Amino acid sequence: MEELLNILEEIQPDADYETCDTLIDDGILDSFAILSIVSELEDAFGVQVTPAEIIPENFNSAQALWEMVQRLQEEN
């Protein structure tokens, strides 16, 4: 989870990832940030994020992102 938080901080440093659960709903992460996050997650965690995974529920919080990464790792 710490590595994920570091990735998020690098891409969008002005968000509170530890408590925010509306990153998409509040427009904190835009489409460019999401694509950057997907690329970084794939490189860092060896997962394949398909377009079907790129939904607000998976990107609204760091916890949701972490759960998606763990699920994708288990599927590999």
All heavy atoms as a GROMACS GRO file, in nm:
protein
  601
    1MET      N    1   0.083  -0.120   0.000
    1MET     CA    2   0.000   0.000   0.000
    1MET      C    3   0.087   0.126   0.000
    1MET      O    4   0.052   0.224  -0.064
    1MET     CB    5  -0.092  -0.004   0.123
    1MET     CG    6  -0.181   0.116   0.136
    1MET     SD    7  -0.317   0.111   0.020
    1MET     CE    8  -0.424   0.233   0.086
    2GLU      N    9   0.201   0.119   0.068
    2GLU     CA   10   0.289   0.236   0.074
    2GLU      C   11   0.341   0.272  -0.065
    2GLU      O   12   0.348   0.390  -0.101
    2GLU     CB   13   0.406   0.210   0.169
    2GLU     CG   14   0.492   0.332   0.192
    2GLU     CD   15   0.599   0.308   0.296
    2GLU    OE1   16   0.577   0.227   0.389
    2GLU    OE2   17   0.704   0.371   0.285
    3GLU      N   18   0.374   0.171  -0.145
    3GLU     CA   19   0.421   0.197  -0.281
    3GLU      C   20   0.311   0.263  -0.364
    3GLU      O   21   0.336   0.354  -0.442
    3GLU     CB   22   0.467   0.067  -0.346
    3GLU     CG   23   0.531   0.088  -0.482
    3GLU     CD   24   0.590  -0.040  -0.540
    3GLU    OE1   25   0.587  -0.144  -0.475
    3GLU    OE2   26   0.639  -0.032  -0.653
    4LEU      N   27   0.187   0.217  -0.345
    4LEU     CA   28   0.074   0.277  -0.415
    4LEU      C   29   0.059   0.424  -0.376
    4LEU      O   30   0.041   0.511  -0.462
    4LEU     CB   31  -0.055   0.201  -0.384
    4LEU     CG   32  -0.184   0.266  -0.432
    4LEU    CD1   33  -0.187   0.277  -0.584
    4LEU    CD2   34  -0.305   0.192  -0.381
    5LEU      N   35   0.068   0.454  -0.248
    5LEU     CA   36   0.057   0.593  -0.202
    5LEU      C   37   0.168   0.679  -0.262
    5LEU      O   38   0.144   0.795  -0.301
    5LEU     CB   39   0.058   0.600  -0.049
    5LEU     CG   40  -0.066   0.543   0.020
    5LEU    CD1   41  -0.046   0.539   0.170
    5LEU    CD2   42  -0.191   0.621  -0.016
    6ASN      N   43   0.288   0.625  -0.272
    6ASN     CA   44   0.398   0.699  -0.334
    6ASN      C   45   0.369   0.729  -0.480
    6ASN      O   46   0.396   0.840  -0.529
    6ASN     CB   47   0.529   0.622  -0.320
    6ASN     CG   48   0.580   0.617  -0.178
    6ASN    OD1   49   0.545   0.701  -0.096
    6ASN    ND2   50   0.661   0.518  -0.148
    7ILE      N   51   0.315   0.632  -0.551
    7ILE     CA   52   0.280   0.652  -0.692
    7ILE      C   53   0.176   0.762  -0.704
    7ILE      O   54   0.188   0.852  -0.787
    7ILE     CB   55   0.228   0.519  -0.754
    7ILE    CG1   56   0.341   0.419  -0.769
    7ILE    CG2   57   0.158   0.545  -0.888
    7ILE    CD1   58   0.297   0.278  -0.804
    8LEU      N   59   0.073   0.755  -0.621
    8LEU     CA   60  -0.034   0.856  -0.626
    8LEU      C   61   0.020   0.995  -0.595
    8LEU      O   62  -0.018   1.093  -0.661
    8LEU     CB   63  -0.146   0.818  -0.529
    8LEU     CG   64  -0.223   0.691  -0.563
    8LEU    CD1   65  -0.319   0.656  -0.450
    8LEU    CD2   66  -0.298   0.704  -0.695
    9GLU      N   67   0.108   1.004  -0.495
    9GLU     CA   68   0.166   1.134  -0.458
    9GLU      C   69   0.247   1.194  -0.571
    9GLU      O   70   0.246   1.315  -0.591
    9GLU     CB   71   0.255   1.118  -0.334
    9GLU     CG   72   0.179   1.093  -0.205
    9GLU     CD   73   0.104   1.215  -0.155
    9GLU    OE1   74   0.146   1.328  -0.183
    9GLU    OE2   75   0.002   1.196  -0.087
   10GLU      N   76   0.318   1.109  -0.646
   10GLU     CA   77   0.398   1.158  -0.758
   10GLU      C   78   0.309   1.212  -0.870
   10GLU      O   79   0.342   1.311  -0.933
   10GLU     CB   80   0.487   1.046  -0.813
   10GLU     CG   81   0.605   1.014  -0.726
   10GLU     CD   82   0.691   0.904  -0.785
   10GLU    OE1   83   0.685   0.881  -0.907
   10GLU    OE2   84   0.762   0.839  -0.707
   11ILE      N   85   0.198   1.146  -0.894
   11ILE     CA   86   0.110   1.184  -1.005
   11ILE      C   87   0.024   1.304  -0.969
   11ILE      O   88   0.007   1.395  -1.049
   11ILE     CB   89   0.024   1.064  -1.048
   11ILE    CG1   90   0.116   0.957  -1.110
   11ILE    CG2   91  -0.086   1.105  -1.145
   11ILE    CD1   92   0.049   0.825  -1.138
   12GLN      N   93  -0.032   1.305  -0.849
   12GLN     CA   94  -0.122   1.413  -0.805
   12GLN      C   95  -0.089   1.446  -0.659
   12GLN      O   96  -0.153   1.396  -0.568
   12GLN     CB   97  -0.267   1.368  -0.821
   12GLN     CG   98  -0.370   1.477  -0.803
   12GLN     CD   99  -0.376   1.567  -0.924
   12GLN    OE1  100  -0.345   1.527  -1.035
   12GLN    NE2  101  -0.415   1.691  -0.904
   13PRO      N  102   0.012   1.531  -0.636
   13PRO     CA  103   0.062   1.551  -0.500
   13PRO      C  104  -0.030   1.628  -0.404
   13PRO      O  105  -0.011   1.624  -0.285
   13PRO     CB  106   0.193   1.628  -0.520
   13PRO     CG  107   0.183   1.686  -0.656
   13PRO     CD  108   0.090   1.601  -0.735
   14ASP      N  109  -0.132   1.695  -0.453
   14ASP     CA  110  -0.211   1.781  -0.366
   14ASP      C  111  -0.337   1.716  -0.310
   14ASP      O  112  -0.426   1.784  -0.261
   14ASP     CB  113  -0.246   1.911  -0.438
   14ASP     CG  114  -0.322   1.886  -0.566
   14ASP    OD1  115  -0.324   1.772  -0.613
   14ASP    OD2  116  -0.379   1.983  -0.620
   15ALA      N  117  -0.347   1.584  -0.315
   15ALA     CA  118  -0.465   1.514  -0.263
   15ALA      C  119  -0.431   1.440  -0.134
   15ALA      O  120  -0.317   1.400  -0.113
   15ALA     CB  121  -0.517   1.415  -0.367
   16ASP      N  122  -0.532   1.423  -0.050
   16ASP     CA  123  -0.517   1.348   0.075
   16ASP      C  124  -0.564   1.205   0.050
   16ASP      O  125  -0.681   1.173   0.068
   16ASP     CB  126  -0.597   1.413   0.186
   16ASP     CG  127  -0.584   1.339   0.318
   16ASP    OD1  128  -0.503   1.244   0.326
   16ASP    OD2  129  -0.655   1.374   0.413
   17TYR      N  130  -0.472   1.121   0.006
   17TYR     CA  131  -0.508   0.985  -0.033
   17TYR      C  132  -0.544   0.895   0.084
   17TYR      O  133  -0.609   0.794   0.066
   17TYR     CB  134  -0.394   0.922  -0.115
   17TYR     CG  135  -0.373   0.993  -0.246
   17TYR    CD1  136  -0.264   1.078  -0.264
   17TYR    CD2  137  -0.463   0.978  -0.349
   17TYR    CE1  138  -0.246   1.144  -0.384
   17TYR    CE2  139  -0.446   1.044  -0.470
   17TYR     CZ  140  -0.338   1.128  -0.486
   17TYR     OH  141  -0.320   1.194  -0.604
   18GLU      N  142  -0.501   0.932   0.203
   18GLU     CA  143  -0.527   0.845   0.318
   18GLU      C  144  -0.672   0.854   0.364
   18GLU      O  145  -0.725   0.759   0.420
   18GLU     CB  146  -0.431   0.881   0.431
   18GLU     CG  147  -0.287   0.875   0.384
   18GLU     CD  148  -0.197   0.800   0.476
   18GLU    OE1  149  -0.244   0.746   0.578
   18GLU    OE2  150  -0.078   0.794   0.445
   19THR      N  151  -0.739   0.967   0.340
   19THR     CA  152  -0.876   0.983   0.388
   19THR      C  153  -0.979   1.007   0.279
   19THR      O  154  -1.097   0.981   0.300
   19THR     CB  155  -0.885   1.100   0.488
   19THR    OG1  156  -0.846   1.220   0.422
   19THR    CG2  157  -0.797   1.075   0.609
   20CYS      N  158  -0.938   1.054   0.163
   20CYS     CA  159  -1.033   1.089   0.057
   20CYS      C  160  -1.088   0.963  -0.009
   20CYS      O  161  -1.014   0.873  -0.046
   20CYS     CB  162  -0.966   1.179  -0.048
   20CYS     SG  163  -1.082   1.237  -0.173
   21ASP      N  164  -1.221   0.960  -0.024
   21ASP     CA  165  -1.282   0.848  -0.096
   21ASP      C  166  -1.371   0.897  -0.211
   21ASP      O  167  -1.464   0.830  -0.253
   21ASP     CB  168  -1.359   0.756  -0.001
   21ASP     CG  169  -1.472   0.828   0.070
   21ASP    OD1  170  -1.493   0.948   0.047
   21ASP    OD2  171  -1.541   0.762   0.150
   22THR      N  172  -1.339   1.018  -0.260
   22THR     CA  173  -1.413   1.076  -0.371
   22THR      C  174  -1.316   1.136  -0.475
   22THR      O  175  -1.340   1.244  -0.528
   22THR     CB  176  -1.511   1.184  -0.322
   22THR    OG1  177  -1.438   1.280  -0.245
   22THR    CG2  178  -1.622   1.125  -0.238
   23LEU      N  179  -1.208   1.068  -0.500
   23LEU     CA  180  -1.106   1.119  -0.591
   23LEU      C  181  -1.160   1.144  -0.731
   23LEU      O  182  -1.125   1.244  -0.795
   23LEU     CB  183  -0.987   1.022  -0.598
   23LEU     CG  184  -0.909   1.002  -0.468
   23LEU    CD1  185  -0.809   0.888  -0.483
   23LEU    CD2  186  -0.839   1.131  -0.427
   24ILE      N  187  -1.246   1.057  -0.778
   24ILE     CA  188  -1.308   1.074  -0.911
   24ILE      C  189  -1.428   1.166  -0.900
   24ILE      O  190  -1.442   1.261  -0.977
   24ILE     CB  191  -1.351   0.938  -0.970
   24ILE    CG1  192  -1.232   0.844  -0.985
   24ILE    CG2  193  -1.424   0.956  -1.102
   24ILE    CD1  194  -1.127   0.889  -1.082
   25ASP      N  195  -1.515   1.139  -0.804
   25ASP     CA  196  -1.639   1.215  -0.789
   25ASP      C  197  -1.613   1.365  -0.772
   25ASP      O  198  -1.689   1.447  -0.822
   25ASP     CB  199  -1.721   1.164  -0.670
   25ASP     CG  200  -1.769   1.021  -0.692
   25ASP    OD1  201  -1.770   0.974  -0.808
   25ASP    OD2  202  -1.806   0.956  -0.593
   26ASP      N  203  -1.505   1.400  -0.704
   26ASP     CA  204  -1.474   1.540  -0.680
   26ASP      C  205  -1.378   1.599  -0.783
   26ASP      O  206  -1.334   1.713  -0.771
   26ASP     CB  207  -1.414   1.559  -0.540
   26ASP     CG  208  -1.518   1.540  -0.430
   26ASP    OD1  209  -1.638   1.539  -0.462
   26ASP    OD2  210  -1.478   1.526  -0.313
   27GLY      N  211  -1.342   1.521  -0.885
   27GLY     CA  212  -1.256   1.571  -0.991
   27GLY      C  213  -1.110   1.589  -0.951
   27GLY      O  214  -1.036   1.660  -1.018
   28ILE      N  215  -1.068   1.524  -0.842
   28ILE     CA  216  -0.928   1.535  -0.799
   28ILE      C  217  -0.838   1.464  -0.899
   28ILE      O  218  -0.729   1.511  -0.931
   28ILE     CB  219  -0.912   1.479  -0.656
   28ILE    CG1  220  -0.993   1.566  -0.559
   28ILE    CG2  221  -0.766   1.471  -0.616
   28ILE    CD1  222  -1.010   1.508  -0.421
   29LEU      N  223  -0.884   1.349  -0.948
   29LEU     CA  224  -0.810   1.277  -1.052
   29LEU      C  225  -0.881   1.298  -1.186
   29LEU      O  226  -0.999   1.266  -1.200
   29LEU     CB  227  -0.804   1.128  -1.021
   29LEU     CG  228  -0.728   1.086  -0.896
   29LEU    CD1  229  -0.738   0.935  -0.877
   29LEU    CD2  230  -0.584   1.131  -0.901
   30ASP      N  231  -0.807   1.350  -1.283
   30ASP     CA  232  -0.864   1.366  -1.417
   30ASP      C  233  -0.823   1.246  -1.502
   30ASP      O  234  -0.753   1.156  -1.457
   30ASP     CB  235  -0.823   1.499  -1.479
   30ASP     CG  236  -0.672   1.512  -1.496
   30ASP    OD1  237  -0.599   1.411  -1.487
   30ASP    OD2  238  -0.627   1.626  -1.519
   31SER      N  239  -0.868   1.246  -1.627
   31SER     CA  240  -0.842   1.131  -1.714
   31SER      C  241  -0.692   1.109  -1.737
   31SER      O  242  -0.647   0.995  -1.743
   31SER     CB  243  -0.915   1.146  -1.847
   31SER     OG  244  -0.875   1.266  -1.911
   32PHE      N  245  -0.615   1.217  -1.747
   32PHE     CA  246  -0.471   1.201  -1.766
   32PHE      C  247  -0.408   1.136  -1.642
   32PHE      O  248  -0.324   1.047  -1.654
   32PHE     CB  249  -0.405   1.337  -1.793
   32PHE     CG  250  -0.257   1.326  -1.814
   32PHE    CD1  251  -0.206   1.275  -1.932
   32PHE    CD2  252  -0.168   1.364  -1.716
   32PHE    CE1  253  -0.069   1.262  -1.953
   32PHE    CE2  254  -0.031   1.352  -1.734
   32PHE     CZ  255   0.018   1.301  -1.853
   33ALA      N  256  -0.449   1.180  -1.524
   33ALA     CA  257  -0.396   1.121  -1.400
   33ALA      C  258  -0.432   0.973  -1.391
   33ALA      O  259  -0.349   0.890  -1.351
   33ALA     CB  260  -0.450   1.196  -1.278
   34ILE      N  261  -0.553   0.938  -1.431
   34ILE     CA  262  -0.596   0.798  -1.426
   34ILE      C  263  -0.511   0.712  -1.519
   34ILE      O  264  -0.466   0.604  -1.481
   34ILE     CB  265  -0.746   0.786  -1.458
   34ILE    CG1  266  -0.828   0.849  -1.346
   34ILE    CG2  267  -0.786   0.641  -1.481
   34ILE    CD1  268  -0.973   0.868  -1.378
   35LEU      N  269  -0.487   0.762  -1.639
   35LEU     CA  270  -0.403   0.686  -1.733
   35LEU      C  271  -0.261   0.670  -1.679
   35LEU      O  272  -0.200   0.564  -1.693
   35LEU     CB  273  -0.401   0.753  -1.869
   35LEU     CG  274  -0.534   0.748  -1.946
   35LEU    CD1  275  -0.522   0.827  -2.076
   35LEU    CD2  276  -0.573   0.604  -1.975
   36SER      N  277  -0.211   0.775  -1.615
   36SER     CA  278  -0.078   0.768  -1.555
   36SER      C  279  -0.076   0.666  -1.442
   36SER      O  280   0.020   0.587  -1.429
   36SER     CB  281  -0.036   0.905  -1.502
   36SER     OG  282  -0.027   0.998  -1.607
   37ILE      N  283  -0.178   0.666  -1.360
   37ILE     CA  284  -0.188   0.571  -1.249
   37ILE      C  285  -0.192   0.428  -1.303
   37ILE      O  286  -0.123   0.339  -1.254
   37ILE     CB  287  -0.311   0.600  -1.161
   37ILE    CG1  288  -0.290   0.732  -1.084
   37ILE    CG2  289  -0.340   0.486  -1.065
   37ILE    CD1  290  -0.415   0.785  -1.018
   38VAL      N  291  -0.274   0.405  -1.405
   38VAL     CA  292  -0.285   0.271  -1.464
   38VAL      C  293  -0.148   0.224  -1.511
   38VAL      O  294  -0.106   0.111  -1.482
   38VAL     CB  295  -0.387   0.270  -1.579
   38VAL    CG1  296  -0.376   0.142  -1.662
   38VAL    CG2  297  -0.529   0.286  -1.524
   39SER      N  298  -0.078   0.309  -1.582
   39SER     CA  299   0.055   0.273  -1.633
   39SER      C  300   0.150   0.240  -1.519
   39SER      O  301   0.223   0.140  -1.524
   39SER     CB  302   0.110   0.388  -1.718
   39SER     OG  303   0.241   0.360  -1.759
   40GLU      N  304   0.151   0.323  -1.417
   40GLU     CA  305   0.240   0.300  -1.302
   40GLU      C  306   0.203   0.173  -1.227
   40GLU      O  307   0.291   0.099  -1.183
   40GLU     CB  308   0.236   0.421  -1.208
   40GLU     CG  309   0.300   0.546  -1.264
   40GLU     CD  310   0.450   0.533  -1.282
   40GLU    OE1  311   0.516   0.464  -1.202
   40GLU    OE2  312   0.502   0.593  -1.378
   41LEU      N  313   0.073   0.147  -1.210
   41LEU     CA  314   0.030   0.026  -1.140
   41LEU      C  315   0.073  -0.098  -1.216
   41LEU      O  316   0.120  -0.196  -1.157
   41LEU     CB  317  -0.123   0.024  -1.122
   41LEU     CG  318  -0.184   0.126  -1.028
   41LEU    CD1  319  -0.336   0.112  -1.027
   41LEU    CD2  320  -0.128   0.115  -0.888
   42GLU      N  321   0.059  -0.094  -1.348
   42GLU     CA  322   0.098  -0.209  -1.429
   42GLU      C  323   0.247  -0.235  -1.416
   42GLU      O  324   0.288  -0.350  -1.402
   42GLU     CB  325   0.057  -0.186  -1.575
   42GLU     CG  326  -0.093  -0.192  -1.594
   42GLU     CD  327  -0.138  -0.168  -1.737
   42GLU    OE1  328  -0.061  -0.110  -1.818
   42GLU    OE2  329  -0.252  -0.206  -1.768
   43ASP      N  330   0.327  -0.129  -1.418
   43ASP     CA  331   0.472  -0.146  -1.406
   43ASP      C  332   0.513  -0.190  -1.266
   43ASP      O  333   0.595  -0.280  -1.250
   43ASP     CB  334   0.544  -0.014  -1.441
   43ASP     CG  335   0.534   0.020  -1.588
   43ASP    OD1  336   0.498  -0.068  -1.669
   43ASP    OD2  337   0.563   0.137  -1.622
   44ALA      N  338   0.457  -0.126  -1.164
   44ALA     CA  339   0.501  -0.150  -1.027
   44ALA      C  340   0.454  -0.283  -0.971
   44ALA      O  341   0.524  -0.348  -0.893
   44ALA     CB  342   0.454  -0.036  -0.936
   45PHE      N  343   0.332  -0.325  -1.009
   45PHE     CA  344   0.273  -0.443  -0.947
   45PHE      C  345   0.255  -0.560  -1.042
   45PHE      O  346   0.204  -0.665  -1.002
   45PHE     CB  347   0.139  -0.406  -0.883
   45PHE     CG  348   0.152  -0.303  -0.773
   45PHE    CD1  349   0.115  -0.172  -0.794
   45PHE    CD2  350   0.202  -0.339  -0.649
   45PHE    CE1  351   0.128  -0.077  -0.695
   45PHE    CE2  352   0.216  -0.245  -0.548
   45PHE     CZ  353   0.179  -0.114  -0.570
   46GLY      N  354   0.294  -0.544  -1.168
   46GLY     CA  355   0.286  -0.653  -1.264
   46GLY      C  356   0.144  -0.697  -1.293
   46GLY      O  357   0.119  -0.816  -1.310
   47VAL      N  358   0.051  -0.601  -1.296
   47VAL     CA  359  -0.088  -0.634  -1.325
   47VAL      C  360  -0.127  -0.574  -1.460
   47VAL      O  361  -0.060  -0.487  -1.512
   47VAL     CB  362  -0.183  -0.581  -1.215
   47VAL    CG1  363  -0.154  -0.649  -1.082
   47VAL    CG2  364  -0.174  -0.429  -1.202
   48GLN      N  365  -0.237  -0.624  -1.514
   48GLN     CA  366  -0.292  -0.570  -1.638
   48GLN      C  367  -0.427  -0.508  -1.604
   48GLN      O  368  -0.521  -0.579  -1.569
   48GLN     CB  369  -0.309  -0.682  -1.741
   48GLN     CG  370  -0.368  -0.637  -1.872
   48GLN     CD  371  -0.273  -0.548  -1.950
   48GLN    OE1  372  -0.153  -0.568  -1.948
   48GLN    NE2  373  -0.327  -0.448  -2.017
   49VAL      N  374  -0.436  -0.375  -1.612
   49VAL     CA  375  -0.560  -0.304  -1.583
   49VAL      C  376  -0.635  -0.289  -1.714
   49VAL      O  377  -0.594  -0.213  -1.802
   49VAL     CB  378  -0.534  -0.167  -1.518
   49VAL    CG1  379  -0.665  -0.097  -1.487
   49VAL    CG2  380  -0.451  -0.182  -1.391
   50THR      N  381  -0.745  -0.362  -1.729
   50THR     CA  382  -0.823  -0.356  -1.851
   50THR      C  383  -0.918  -0.236  -1.847
   50THR      O  384  -0.946  -0.182  -1.739
   50THR     CB  385  -0.907  -0.485  -1.867
   50THR    OG1  386  -1.002  -0.491  -1.761
   50THR    CG2  387  -0.819  -0.608  -1.867
   51PRO      N  388  -0.968  -0.195  -1.963
   51PRO     CA  389  -1.065  -0.084  -1.963
   51PRO      C  390  -1.186  -0.110  -1.872
   51PRO      O  391  -1.241  -0.016  -1.814
   51PRO     CB  392  -1.107  -0.074  -2.111
   51PRO     CG  393  -0.987  -0.124  -2.186
   51PRO     CD  394  -0.929  -0.234  -2.099
   52ALA      N  395  -1.225  -0.234  -1.858
   52ALA     CA  396  -1.339  -0.266  -1.771
   52ALA      C  397  -1.311  -0.233  -1.624
   52ALA      O  398  -1.404  -0.211  -1.546
   52ALA     CB  399  -1.374  -0.414  -1.785
   53GLU      N  400  -1.184  -0.228  -1.586
   53GLU     CA  401  -1.147  -0.196  -1.448
   53GLU      C  402  -1.144  -0.045  -1.422
   53GLU      O  403  -1.142  -0.003  -1.307
   53GLU     CB  404  -1.008  -0.253  -1.415
   53GLU     CG  405  -0.997  -0.402  -1.427
   53GLU     CD  406  -1.072  -0.478  -1.319
   53GLU    OE1  407  -1.114  -0.416  -1.220
   53GLU    OE2  408  -1.088  -0.599  -1.336
   54ILE      N  409  -1.141   0.034  -1.529
   54ILE     CA  410  -1.127   0.179  -1.513
   54ILE      C  411  -1.265   0.240  -1.493
   54ILE      O  412  -1.326   0.299  -1.583
   54ILE     CB  413  -1.053   0.241  -1.633
   54ILE    CG1  414  -0.917   0.171  -1.649
   54ILE    CG2  415  -1.034   0.391  -1.612
   54ILE    CD1  416  -0.840   0.213  -1.772
   55ILE      N  417  -1.314   0.221  -1.370
   55ILE     CA  418  -1.445   0.273  -1.330
   55ILE      C  419  -1.426   0.352  -1.199
   55ILE      O  420  -1.331   0.326  -1.125
   55ILE     CB  421  -1.547   0.159  -1.310
   55ILE    CG1  422  -1.496   0.055  -1.210
   55ILE    CG2  423  -1.581   0.093  -1.444
   55ILE    CD1  424  -1.596  -0.053  -1.175
   56PRO      N  425  -1.513   0.448  -1.174
   56PRO     CA  426  -1.497   0.530  -1.053
   56PRO      C  427  -1.483   0.450  -0.924
   56PRO      O  428  -1.406   0.486  -0.836
   56PRO     CB  429  -1.624   0.617  -1.052
   56PRO     CG  430  -1.662   0.628  -1.195
   56PRO     CD  431  -1.624   0.495  -1.256
   57GLU      N  432  -1.555   0.340  -0.913
   57GLU     CA  433  -1.550   0.260  -0.790
   57GLU      C  434  -1.409   0.211  -0.760
   57GLU      O  435  -1.373   0.193  -0.644
   57GLU     CB  436  -1.645   0.140  -0.800
   57GLU     CG  437  -1.791   0.177  -0.799
   57GLU     CD  438  -1.843   0.223  -0.936
   57GLU    OE1  439  -1.774   0.201  -1.039
   57GLU    OE2  440  -1.951   0.283  -0.940
   58ASN      N  441  -1.327   0.189  -0.863
   58ASN     CA  442  -1.191   0.140  -0.843
   58ASN      C  443  -1.090   0.252  -0.822
   58ASN      O  444  -0.977   0.226  -0.782
   58ASN     CB  445  -1.146   0.054  -0.961
   58ASN     CG  446  -1.214  -0.081  -0.963
   58ASN    OD1  447  -1.261  -0.130  -0.862
   58ASN    ND2  448  -1.219  -0.142  -1.079
   59PHE      N  449  -1.130   0.377  -0.850
   59PHE     CA  450  -1.034   0.487  -0.846
   59PHE      C  451  -1.074   0.599  -0.750
   59PHE      O  452  -1.005   0.700  -0.740
   59PHE     CB  453  -1.016   0.546  -0.987
   59PHE     CG  454  -0.934   0.458  -1.077
   59PHE    CD1  455  -0.991   0.351  -1.141
   59PHE    CD2  456  -0.799   0.483  -1.095
   59PHE    CE1  457  -0.915   0.268  -1.223
   59PHE    CE2  458  -0.722   0.401  -1.177
   59PHE     CZ  459  -0.780   0.293  -1.241
   60ASN      N  460  -1.183   0.584  -0.676
   60ASN     CA  461  -1.229   0.690  -0.587
   60ASN      C  462  -1.145   0.703  -0.461
   60ASN      O  463  -1.150   0.806  -0.395
   60ASN     CB  464  -1.377   0.671  -0.551
   60ASN     CG  465  -1.466   0.768  -0.626
   60ASN    OD1  466  -1.425   0.875  -0.665
   60ASN    ND2  467  -1.590   0.728  -0.644
   61SER      N  468  -1.069   0.600  -0.427
   61SER     CA  469  -0.985   0.608  -0.306
   61SER      C  470  -0.861   0.522  -0.324
   61SER      O  471  -0.858   0.431  -0.408
   61SER     CB  472  -1.063   0.560  -0.183
   61SER     OG  473  -1.085   0.420  -0.190
   62ALA      N  474  -0.760   0.553  -0.244
   62ALA     CA  475  -0.639   0.471  -0.246
   62ALA      C  476  -0.672   0.329  -0.205
   62ALA      O  477  -0.617   0.233  -0.261
   62ALA     CB  478  -0.532   0.532  -0.155
   63GLN      N  479  -0.761   0.313  -0.109
   63GLN     CA  480  -0.800   0.179  -0.064
   63GLN      C  481  -0.865   0.100  -0.177
   63GLN      O  482  -0.836  -0.017  -0.197
   63GLN     CB  483  -0.894   0.188   0.057
   63GLN     CG  484  -0.929   0.053   0.116
   63GLN     CD  485  -0.808  -0.024   0.167
   63GLN    OE1  486  -0.720   0.033   0.229
   63GLN    NE2  487  -0.804  -0.154   0.143
   64ALA      N  488  -0.953   0.165  -0.253
   64ALA     CA  489  -1.018   0.097  -0.366
   64ALA      C  490  -0.915   0.057  -0.472
   64ALA      O  491  -0.922  -0.053  -0.528
   64ALA     CB  492  -1.125   0.186  -0.426
   65LEU      N  493  -0.819   0.145  -0.497
   65LEU     CA  494  -0.712   0.112  -0.591
   65LEU      C  495  -0.631  -0.007  -0.542
   65LEU      O  496  -0.599  -0.097  -0.619
   65LEU     CB  497  -0.621   0.233  -0.611
   65LEU     CG  498  -0.669   0.337  -0.712
   65LEU    CD1  499  -0.597   0.468  -0.691
   65LEU    CD2  500  -0.646   0.286  -0.852
   66TRP      N  501  -0.599  -0.007  -0.414
   66TRP     CA  502  -0.520  -0.115  -0.357
   66TRP      C  503  -0.595  -0.248  -0.367
   66TRP      O  504  -0.536  -0.351  -0.401
   66TRP     CB  505  -0.484  -0.082  -0.213
   66TRP     CG  506  -0.396  -0.184  -0.149
   66TRP    CD1  507  -0.423  -0.258  -0.038
   66TRP    CD2  508  -0.264  -0.223  -0.192
   66TRP    NE1  509  -0.317  -0.341  -0.010
   66TRP    CE2  510  -0.218  -0.321  -0.102
   66TRP    CE3  511  -0.182  -0.184  -0.296
   66TRP    CZ2  512  -0.095  -0.382  -0.114
   66TRP    CZ3  513  -0.057  -0.244  -0.309
   66TRP    CH2  514  -0.015  -0.342  -0.219
   67GLU      N  515  -0.725  -0.245  -0.340
   67GLU     CA  516  -0.805  -0.367  -0.349
   67GLU      C  517  -0.809  -0.418  -0.493
   67GLU      O  518  -0.803  -0.539  -0.517
   67GLU     CB  519  -0.946  -0.341  -0.295
   67GLU     CG  520  -0.947  -0.324  -0.144
   67GLU     CD  521  -1.079  -0.273  -0.090
   67GLU    OE1  522  -1.177  -0.261  -0.167
   67GLU    OE2  523  -1.085  -0.244   0.032
   68MET      N  524  -0.817  -0.326  -0.590
   68MET     CA  525  -0.816  -0.366  -0.730
   68MET      C  526  -0.681  -0.430  -0.765
   68MET      O  527  -0.678  -0.536  -0.830
   68MET     CB  528  -0.842  -0.246  -0.820
   68MET     CG  529  -0.836  -0.279  -0.969
   68MET     SD  530  -0.851  -0.137  -1.078
   68MET     CE  531  -0.693  -0.055  -1.051
   69VAL      N  532  -0.571  -0.370  -0.722
   69VAL     CA  533  -0.438  -0.424  -0.749
   69VAL      C  534  -0.426  -0.565  -0.691
   69VAL      O  535  -0.379  -0.658  -0.758
   69VAL     CB  536  -0.327  -0.332  -0.694
   69VAL    CG1  537  -0.193  -0.403  -0.691
   69VAL    CG2  538  -0.319  -0.204  -0.776
   70GLN      N  539  -0.469  -0.581  -0.567
   70GLN     CA  540  -0.458  -0.713  -0.504
   70GLN      C  541  -0.542  -0.816  -0.578
   70GLN      O  542  -0.498  -0.930  -0.598
   70GLN     CB  543  -0.501  -0.705  -0.357
   70GLN     CG  544  -0.401  -0.628  -0.273
   70GLN     CD  545  -0.442  -0.621  -0.129
   70GLN    OE1  546  -0.558  -0.589  -0.097
   70GLN    NE2  547  -0.350  -0.650  -0.039
   71ARG      N  548  -0.662  -0.778  -0.618
   71ARG     CA  549  -0.749  -0.870  -0.692
   71ARG      C  550  -0.685  -0.908  -0.826
   71ARG      O  551  -0.685  -1.025  -0.864
   71ARG     CB  552  -0.886  -0.804  -0.715
   71ARG     CG  553  -0.985  -0.893  -0.788
   71ARG     CD  554  -1.125  -0.832  -0.792
   71ARG     NE  555  -1.131  -0.690  -0.812
   71ARG     CZ  556  -1.117  -0.628  -0.929
   71ARG    NH1  557  -1.093  -0.698  -1.038
   71ARG    NH2  558  -1.127  -0.497  -0.938
   72LEU      N  559  -0.629  -0.809  -0.896
   72LEU     CA  560  -0.565  -0.838  -1.025
   72LEU      C  561  -0.441  -0.925  -1.009
   72LEU      O  562  -0.414  -1.010  -1.093
   72LEU     CB  563  -0.529  -0.706  -1.095
   72LEU     CG  564  -0.648  -0.622  -1.143
   72LEU    CD1  565  -0.601  -0.488  -1.193
   72LEU    CD2  566  -0.729  -0.696  -1.248
   73GLN      N  567  -0.369  -0.908  -0.900
   73GLN     CA  568  -0.251  -0.992  -0.875
   73GLN      C  569  -0.294  -1.136  -0.850
   73GLN      O  570  -0.227  -1.230  -0.893
   73GLN     CB  571  -0.172  -0.939  -0.756
   73GLN     CG  572  -0.092  -0.816  -0.789
   73GLN     CD  573  -0.016  -0.762  -0.669
   73GLN    OE1  574  -0.065  -0.764  -0.557
   73GLN    NE2  575   0.103  -0.712  -0.694
   74GLU      N  576  -0.406  -1.155  -0.779
   74GLU     CA  577  -0.454  -1.290  -0.752
   74GLU      C  578  -0.501  -1.360  -0.879
   74GLU      O  579  -0.490  -1.481  -0.892
   74GLU     CB  580  -0.569  -1.285  -0.651
   74GLU     CG  581  -0.524  -1.248  -0.511
   74GLU     CD  582  -0.640  -1.228  -0.416
   74GLU    OE1  583  -0.757  -1.252  -0.454
   74GLU    OE2  584  -0.614  -1.185  -0.302
   75GLU      N  585  -0.553  -1.280  -0.974
   75GLU     CA  586  -0.604  -1.337  -1.099
   75GLU      C  587  -0.491  -1.382  -1.191
   75GLU      O  588  -0.513  -1.465  -1.279
   75GLU     CB  589  -0.692  -1.236  -1.171
   75GLU     CG  590  -0.824  -1.210  -1.099
   75GLU     CD  591  -0.906  -1.099  -1.164
   75GLU    OE1  592  -0.865  -1.047  -1.270
   75GLU    OE2  593  -1.010  -1.064  -1.107
   76ASN      N  594  -0.371  -1.331  -1.172
   76ASN     CA  595  -0.258  -1.368  -1.258
   76ASN      C  596  -0.199  -1.499  -1.220
   76ASN      O  597  -0.195  -1.552  -1.124
   76ASN     CB  598  -0.148  -1.261  -1.256
   76ASN     CG  599  -0.188  -1.142  -1.342
   76ASN    OD1  600  -0.278  -1.153  -1.424
   76ASN    ND2  601  -0.121  -1.033  -1.323
   0.00000   0.00000   0.00000
